Amino acid sequence: MKLSTFVTLTLPVLLSGNAVMSNPTFCGFASEETFTPQVKKYIEDYHEMAIVEMERTNVPASITLAQGMLESGFGTSALASNANNHFGIKCHKGWTGETYIHESGENFNGSFVKIKSCFRSYTSVEESFQDHSDFLSTRSNYAFLFQGKRLDYKGWAEGLLKAGYATDPRYATKLISTIENYDLARFDKYTNTVLASNPIVEDQGSNEELDILKFKIQTLESILQKSELYKAELKELLKSKDQKVIDLQDQHGKITQELNAKIGLLDNTLALQSDVINKLHDQLNSLADLQKNMLSTDPLSDYFNPDGTVKEKVTIFPVRKLDSKGVFYQSGIKATIITANRNLIQIANEYGVELTELLIYNDLISYTDLPIGTYVYLEPKANYYKSGRELHQVVMGETIHDISQLYGIKLSKLYRRNQMKKGEEPALGEFVFLNTNNDNKPELRENPLTGSNDNNFSGGGTSYLK
């Protein structure tokens, strides 16, 4: 192999795994003399960083420098000055470092607009160069760029635009012009695989293919290392999210349990209120039916004859049909009726009941002749009227004892429920409560009726008129 001329490269010693190169000479580039001081300074200050990142991640140094120049205005933009951000990289999801809010120009459908965005903030420019290389080498939308040739800066420029690095449709053209105007492609030919201060002879130089292979291996190792770090971060994030989900599920369970308890309590309260309302409706309906009956019938028909004269006898006890044994049942109590040929003594003998017991059953003090049709109970009367009726309106000549016999309710119960004393009689038209307590005592008759039998009723009078 023909020996080439000696090429002198001044490479510094590799420190802490990062290659730092000395400033390359600009001799031999005709256009260098036309560079502005600002351009010269940017190239001199940052070309080494670009080369080091190229060797670490395979991002061409020319692309890194051109992007830095365009995005940072040769290091003079507010974003570069205040946040050391030379590449306009925004925060993006997953960024945990410092941030900087900055107004930038964006191209939307051909219109140039300014919007405020969150950008990454670095402690140094070197950190910005490193993050730029990591940003491109670890994101899937830029992966295709690393499959091409490193020296193909045009392919890289067009690929960055295609991958969405910038919204400016002329972004690739601007990168290529910057690289060619300032001859930045020359930095793509540097490599840190040969570190020596002595002249390099081509025959004794490194094998270019082997160097490229080593570089690709280094790049893959760097990418894998970054991937493992991202993987670990994602695992921690997922673990945190899972714990939040568990906490939310527990909280949801407690809230659901509390709501169910409140709903159950509300259902019970509504059910009780519904029962009360239904009972009130029933009572109102009963009163309405009673009022209808009172309005539809002549309340004096039982007391006066058609010609207007007073009836000698008032019908208090409706006729009841007797069974074969001569009995009927009122409120579940066995009873019979006084007839023309049957009085209390005859009834006691007929049914084998002691006369004294028969008097007690019917709230009588002593033997007396009862009017025909009067109900006589053969066993103790009930505490309640079992046919559902609640009220009884007093008719002419009717006594509290008559009402007790009519419904088969103990006389003492009627006294107590209507706040009456023994011997008191309700006035005509007053209501007597049969099963429930009356809040108000009924109006009393001024002159209680007394019968022809020396008041032999236990607290009442006779059941007929003279």
ABEGO torsion letter per residue (X at the ends): XBBBBBBBBBBBBBBGGBBBBBBBBABGBAAAAABBAAAAAAAAAAAAAAAAAAAAAGBBAAAAAAAAAAAAGGGABAAAAAAGBAAGBBAEBGBABBBBBBBBBBBBGGBBBBBBBBBBBBABAAAAAAAAAAAAAABAAAAAAAABBAABAAAAAAAAAAAGABABAAAAAAAAAAAAAAGAAAAAABBAABBBABBBBAAABBBAAAAAAAAAAAAAAAAAAAAAAAAAAAAAAAAAAAAAAAAAAAAAAAAAAAAAAAAAAAAAAAAAAAAAAAAAAAAAAAAAAAAAAAAABBAAAAABBAAGBBBABBBABBBBBBBAAGBBBBGGBBBBBBBAABBAAAAAAAAGBBAAAAAAAAGBABBBBBBBGBBBBABBBBABBAAGBABBBBBBGBBAAAAAAAAGBBAAAAAAAAGBBBGBBBBBGBBBBAABBBABBBBBBABBBBBAAGGABBGBBBABBX
